[in-house]
Amino acid sequence: MRADALVAAATGAYAANVALGVATATRVVDTSRFRWVHHALYIVTASLTVVAVATNVRSVPGRRLVPALVPLAVIPYAGTHSRRHYAVAAAAAPFYALAALARS
C-alpha cells in the first residue's frame, strides 16, 4: 500500500470512529446492542495509524501523525462516559487534519 494511502486510511478510520462516537453520545444512534463496532473501529484506527507512522516516519504526513499516537494510547484509560474521553479523542483531530493536508 502506498504511503499516502495509509495516511488516508488512518484519517478515514479516525473520522468514522469520531462520527460514530458523536452519534452515540448525542443519541442519534443506539449502539447498546453492538458496542463492539466502536471498539473495532478504535482498533482499526490505532492499527492503521501505527502502520502509517512506521512506514512514513520520514515523510511529512507520517511525522504529523506521530503526536496522534499519544491520545490513541491514552483513550482506553479515559473512561467511556466522561468529558475526559471526548477531550482525549478530540486531541488527535488536529494531527490527522495536518497529516491529511500534507498529503495534498
C-alpha positions in Angstrom: 0.0 0.0 0.0 1.3 3.5 -0.8 2.4 5.7 2.0 -0.2 8.4 1.4 -2.9 5.7 1.1 -2.0 4.6 4.7 -2.3 8.1 6.0 -5.6 8.5 4.2 -6.9 5.2 5.6 -5.9 6.1 9.1 -7.5 9.5 8.8 -10.7 7.9 7.4 -10.8 5.4 10.2 -10.4 8.2 12.8 -13.2 10.2 11.1 -15.5 7.2 11.1 -14.8 6.5 14.7 -15.4 10.1 15.7 -18.7 10.2 13.7 -19.9 7.0 15.4 -18.8 8.3 18.8 -20.6 11.6 18.4 -23.7 9.9 17.0 -23.8 7.6 20.0 -23.1 10.4 22.5 -25.9 12.5 21.1 -28.2 9.5 20.9 -28.7 9.7 17.2 -27.5 6.1 17.0 -28.1 3.5 19.7 -25.1 1.2 19.9 -26.1 -0.5 23.1 -26.6 -3.8 21.3 -23.5 -3.5 19.1 -21.0 -1.6 21.2 -18.2 -3.7 19.7 -18.4 -1.7 16.5 -16.9 1.4 18.2 -14.2 -0.7 19.8 -13.4 -2.4 16.4 -13.2 1.0 14.8 -10.8 2.1 17.5 -8.6 -0.9 16.9 -8.6 -0.3 13.2 -7.8 3.4 13.7 -4.9 2.7 16.1 -3.5 -0.1 13.9 -3.6 2.0 10.7 -2.1 5.0 12.5 0.8 2.9 13.8 1.4 1.4 10.4 1.1 4.8 8.7 3.6 6.3 11.1 6.0 3.3 10.9 6.1 3.3 7.1 6.1 7.1 6.7 8.1 8.4 9.6 10.5 10.2 7.2 7.7 11.9 5.3 5.8 15.0 6.3 2.4 13.3 6.6 3.9 10.4 8.7 5.7 12.8 11.1 2.5 14.8 11.6 0.7 11.7 12.7 3.2 10.8 15.4 1.5 13.0 18.1 -1.8 11.3 17.4 -0.4 8.1 18.9 -0.5 9.7 22.4 -4.3 10.2 22.6 -4.8 6.8 20.9 -2.7 5.2 23.7 -4.5 7.1 26.5 -8.1 6.8 25.3 -8.7 3.2 26.7 -7.9 4.7 30.2 -10.0 7.8 29.9 -13.3 6.2 30.8 -16.2 6.0 28.3 -18.9 8.3 29.5 -16.9 11.3 30.6 -15.8 14.6 29.2 -12.3 13.3 29.5 -13.0 10.6 26.9 -14.3 13.2 24.4 -11.3 15.5 25.1 -8.7 12.8 24.7 -10.4 11.6 21.5 -10.6 15.1 20.1 -6.9 15.8 20.9 -5.9 13.6 18.0 -8.0 15.5 15.4 -5.5 18.3 14.6 -2.8 15.8 13.8 -5.0 13.8 11.5 -6.1 17.0 9.8 -2.5 18.2 9.4 -1.4 14.8 8.0 -4.3 14.8 5.5 -3.4 18.4 4.4 0.3 17.4 4.0 -0.8 14.6 1.6 -2.4 17.0 -0.8 
